[in-house]
Amino acid sequence: MFTRKFWIKAGLLALFLAVAGHAALPQTTGSDSQSERIAKLEQAVAEAKGSADNSWMLMSSALVLMMTGPGLALFYGGLVRKKNVLATMMQSFALMALVTVLWALIGYSLSFGSGNSFIGSLSHLFLRGVGAQPDAAYAATIPQQTFMVYQLMFAIITPALITGAFAERMKFSAMVLFMILWSVVIYDPMAHMVWGKGGLLNAALGGRFPTLDFAGGTVVHVTSGVSALVCALYLGKRLGYPQESMPPHSVVLSFIGACLLWVGWFGFNAGSALSAGSLATSAFVATHFAAAAAVVGWAGAEWLRNGKPSALGAISGAVAGLVAITPAAGFVSPMSALCIGLIAGVFCYWMVSRVKARLGYDDSLDAFGVHGVGGTIGALLTGVFAASAVNPIFKDAQGNPLASGFLEGNYGQLLNQFVGVAIAWGLAAVGTVVILKVVDLTVGLRVSSDHEIQGLDLSQHGEEGYYWEVSA
């Protein structure tokens, strides 16, 4: 005879089968069918992902803006003499406003509108059509307006980097006109070629020369650094340079600025993944590792040469590493990032300490030595270390990943990187010379000798950065 325990188990089994069978049948008696519920669930998942991606991108936008003000403003402001601190910081702050207006009117359209291989179109003039709907070609999970404002922050900091080369000697009016023209003539075309639809160098959207530039090695650092060198050569040296000592008036301010730049750079590089996924994590890690390795490289080289590692050298090394990893952040492993940072730290130190002194040009705050040289090194090394396991950007007709960098067997990628760097150098050099000539003929570039001696704080803005009232 069957025991009581047997009948209990049999009953539970029957109940389970009944419930399972009921769940397997299409539910047509409720307000929604099973297929409709599944569709709603998928939609909820997609909305949750979009919300997470959008949150990350808005935060990244704020981090990149922080890099200009207060980050770059403090970094550059501390490196000049105290009579020029406000004028130097004002240049970064002014560009936060000036470039924003320009971007809204025409800059975004020229950079990311559908155009030809070299420049965008006027399809988004005055931000027409830039709203809550995503542009799937750029970022399918965030509003196009979020993508637009994120890219704006890059457009702001890029010309601000150039100001380090002509610090303490350019008129404020000349700076304003120069930066307006530079943004339209140099930055917008370069951004379109590398990141825009149909761009000549766009690796993600089938450009003729697919240049790997994750977050702006060519677009931001090569163009600004080369333009900085041209500006320094065109304007000539500061009065008294190099015979007169011109040390930074506050390394403390520069130290704080460098730390803010390091933190903000996570939005710059990891944010360029355009989503809150594993690629953002990879870029975040690569960014941090490269900066740390570059500090070791720069400070170590300085220690060996001078017998002491300086705070100024350490923070300069960090920036050099951050510059160099920018194009590679989303394509390389952590160990490759360490290599790129170490190489950039040592090489940029050599450029700033030896080559600059030997050639005799007055790049006041080493914009070329750090950004131009660091950006070039980083762009080329991206072609060496890029790994398909990190970011399978190249695929065959069946969707299978192809080799990304030289070490993986994609030897032609190094040539593509050279092409991208060469175009950035050429456009920045030629374009900057033309723009400087136009500005010089219209409003004049350089302040008078009296104003330079007085300092730009008073001569250009009528105020002082530091004022201590002496009591009677």
Steps between C-alpha positions, in 0.01 A plus 500: 500500500612856431604691808378838604836654409465364146160663451629833629788494252268397219266787580779754505628368166156531343463853631839593359415357156170683496660833584779447246252406229290804575805727479603346167167577337442839338314722744213657314268563788692788659548854381822405314608188314827332587668640187390849592640457850831384357508801267432732794777332700747544215399863467550552874846344479591723203372809683702406809816462291434828322446674832826360638692597186351847500585553868860396438531726197358804679742442787786455251403829335528676835838334566638619166376854563671485839825434315486848345369685801630461764755235387688664212436851634677414826771295331594774255425781746753372750773465236508868398629799693257648750440811289342276234307246707151644447554565131615142450207352692261736321602355165381152602182638657418718199528200269244312707249765397628592155533149358162398644321769303700420186428127539126562528494723193717305258777293660306184574352494152837542331652227718226236510256584223495269200742658253798397292833344600637824644217705650144454619194684374257767614229244578523571872545876472374666822467141638211424268388141545718445807261379767398202711523241223836321466712509188574129460812565293665665801332372817182293484408507870525870589320810372682680222488808718708318762750395233511859376573653841762234577685580178468871582724452803777370273456798271543729803819358648687449171559869416551572870808276491660729241493797736794352691732574207430873472444564871600844630519674161184480284220757503169375635318634192744313276448182700122524455518548122773238459305235691177561306681453170708208629193310619327528163801462270698232686307329777168440323652344185736281704219380726291414196782314325568280804154462662238630256284309252694451178820636655824422320664355813193350671586144607151417630306616194721386213738789438753480219788496751350349820696674775451368853435802720278409792480835679694760302872439463502657155183708528587661834866466589688492170305792354524713815865411562616575146298822492661592832847464350404713200361769733815501710720537192280766338467721809862466604644478848381680812701808597810382681469133405714295554751726680248605766371232737124448464407229751138402576351732757304218672576134444231436763228629264646296216510190722129534579424560133693191394311283749170634366616427146585141598155443650320678217688292244294196599200678347715596201617145423259257668209720394605456139361146518164684478341241730535369855636161398818297517675713237467802729660296777789400273560862396477615863767250611729575206475873570601465863782255435654713224496815714667319789769348275571839343555656843755227570665555159522881517593523869751215465673663203508833681636335815783338306589822318460758778536294814150595619146425382291818496129539566470696175663214313270243658180684407632573151571128459145414604358731235736355238381149579137603488559665162675197354238247611211709366492349148575149631281483812222292345727271299783381728547276802616626842857379442516675164373815670790481746744478208343796318504714815861417584621578148306826489627614840866452410471637144298809592747580780782482247312733262427757770836493677743451213350556155310817588809656656717400206261639239429813705127546437283645779212258551413664831319210669623214278177448311688356205745292703218329689196506273651512152773247571299289744203489265719393208668226703167374628338496156785297350525258792126441475568339164759278664317383814132499393340163583182352355433329834454843656302657217421300182455809285603327177288204380468287189186457289372231739547723804808319632764720673812586303843601630512857627863594555851431376578246773191301398610490139314800359817664370311744280342667805826671585490663156143616561612656828782682320251635247271627776788665685638655180162651410459639851850652492450648153156645564603648835828646375375656177164605640653666806747703295217633283278580800781675687572715195133598469473587870829691493381711208164576660536550877868428554631202695747609762463745786735795511828479691363727774193282544708182506723645772196620694333164469189388315281500810507878517559586135230270356247472784567786740532283809753301697503137602653577837447818698623550853392828654773644720361669808637840602 
